[in-house]
């Protein structure tokens, strides 16, 4: 089965941006969001398209305006073809969880640099009858580095990101136990973005990832 290479990520979420220099030693925030992803996976000599929808909340703790730790809790949809069953579609919702951290390496005048890493896991399942059970699982993990400049009222930045991932599908029926495993393609991507500050707490942010396919991220952020 040969499927398209292009995929997209579109997000509308409340995210925790880097806090201004006047931020307190310890800050706390909660973000929520809705995102859509279309990704290509490869396994067993074939390519798979995954459609992913998710809603989530992300509590975060920021220490000394440099180090941020967050967790991800959400509910997500996995939809993909099943080559072993005539390319019929698996389409189910399930719980998503994950965590991550970011660290601001330095701030000098308006210049800054940040590194970030994290992971997430989505688990879904469905049962046709007492004899049949299906499970779909998605692991995503990655890291990025970005540098930018804070102008009055807005910020511009650029960087690079690595994202790894694994999509697992299991079919159990009587003595049959089929497991398909495939890996995320196109792992490395440069990106560029901009953030507009909306006092006193909010901001608008957009990011574009270069390379094969399309990845675009839009966010609306709130700080506490």
Secondary structure, DSSP 8 states (H G I E B T S, - for coil): --------EEEEEEE-----TT--SEEEEEEEEEEEEEEEEEETTEEEEEEEEEEEEEEEEEETTTEEEEEEEEEEEEEEEEGGGTTEEEEEEEEEEEEEEEEEEEEETTEEEEEEEEEEEEEEEEEEETTEEEEEEEEEEEEEEEEEEEETTEEEEEEEEEEEEEEEEEEEETTEEEEEEEEES--EEEEEEEEEEETTTEEEEEEEE-SSS-EEEEEEEE--
